[in-house]
Amino acid sequence: MRHLVKEKKFNRLRGPRISFMRNLANDVIRAGVVETTEVRAKAIKPMVEKLITIAKKQTLANRRLLIQRVHNSEIAQKLYEELGPRYAERKGGYLRITKLQKARKRDGTRMARIEFV
């Protein structure tokens, strides 16, 4: 049984899984809208929302924390300069997951769109 296990493993070891999640989060931040599987969208949503919450408080320490978490200075700059001030008055719920009617052709996995509100 999977007692107290909070995250999906996506059939990957720890290092590749962290890299995969970070890259997916960077794609969502960069593009604003990404179509992926439902499970991946649900797994990435809390991660991106925590990054935006960090970016809302405009301090040098938070800027450095963003760079440390996303491993990309351009993405960290976009979070800090665009997305943080945009959601400064909002208390949470920065992302929306919309389930799509289509399924992936090769394995029938349900697809979803994750986007900023």
C-alpha positions in Angstrom: 0.0 0.0 0.0 1.1 3.5 -0.7 0.5 5.2 2.7 1.5 8.8 2.9 3.0 8.8 -0.6 2.1 12.2 -2.1 3.6 12.3 -5.5 3.4 10.3 -8.7 6.6 8.5 -9.8 5.9 8.4 -13.6 8.0 5.2 -13.9 11.2 7.2 -13.4 14.0 7.2 -10.8 14.3 10.2 -8.5 16.8 12.3 -10.6 15.1 11.9 -14.0 11.7 12.5 -12.3 12.8 15.8 -10.8 14.2 16.9 -14.1 11.1 15.9 -15.9 8.8 17.8 -13.5 11.1 20.9 -13.6 11.1 20.9 -17.5 7.3 20.5 -17.6 6.9 23.4 -15.1 9.3 25.5 -17.2 7.2 24.8 -20.3 4.0 25.9 -18.6 5.7 29.1 -17.4 7.3 29.8 -20.8 4.3 29.1 -23.0 1.4 29.8 -20.6 -0.6 26.9 -22.0 0.5 23.3 -22.3 -1.5 20.2 -23.4 -0.4 17.1 -21.5 -1.9 14.1 -19.7 -4.3 14.7 -16.8 -2.0 13.1 -14.3 1.0 15.2 -15.3 -1.1 18.4 -15.2 -2.3 17.5 -11.7 1.2 16.8 -10.6 2.7 20.0 -11.9 0.0 22.4 -10.7 1.1 22.7 -7.1 4.8 23.1 -8.1 4.1 26.0 -10.5 1.7 27.7 -8.0 4.3 27.6 -5.3 6.8 29.2 -7.6 4.3 32.0 -8.4 3.7 32.5 -4.7 7.4 32.9 -4.1 7.6 35.4 -7.0 4.8 37.5 -5.6 7.1 38.8 -2.8 9.6 40.9 -4.7 12.9 40.4 -2.7 16.4 39.5 -3.8 16.2 36.3 -1.7 13.1 35.2 -3.5 14.6 35.9 -6.9 17.6 33.7 -6.0 15.3 31.0 -4.7 13.4 31.0 -8.0 16.6 30.7 -10.0 17.6 27.8 -7.7 14.3 26.0 -8.2 13.8 26.4 -12.0 17.5 26.2 -13.1 16.8 28.8 -15.8 17.4 32.5 -15.4 15.0 33.5 -18.2 12.1 31.5 -16.6 13.0 32.9 -13.2 13.0 36.5 -14.6 9.6 35.9 -16.2 8.2 34.6 -12.9 9.7 37.5 -11.0 8.9 40.4 -13.3 5.7 39.3 -15.1 3.8 36.6 -13.2 4.5 37.7 -9.7 3.1 41.2 -10.0 0.2 40.0 -12.2 -1.1 37.7 -9.4 0.0 40.0 -6.5 -3.6 40.5 -5.4 -4.8 36.9 -5.9 -4.5 34.5 -3.0 -4.1 31.3 -5.0 -5.5 29.3 -7.8 -3.2 30.7 -10.6 -3.6 27.7 -12.9 -6.6 26.0 -14.5 -6.7 22.4 -15.7 -9.2 21.7 -18.5 -9.9 18.1 -19.4 -10.0 17.6 -23.1 -12.2 15.3 -25.1 -9.4 13.6 -27.0 -7.2 10.8 -25.8 -3.7 10.1 -26.8 -3.7 7.9 -29.8 -1.0 5.4 -28.9 -2.2 4.5 -25.3 -5.6 6.1 -24.8 -4.4 8.3 -22.0 -6.8 11.2 -21.2 -5.4 14.6 -22.1 -5.7 18.0 -20.3 -4.8 21.6 -20.9 -3.0 23.5 -18.1 -3.0 27.3 -18.4 -2.8 30.4 -16.3 -6.1 32.0 -15.2 
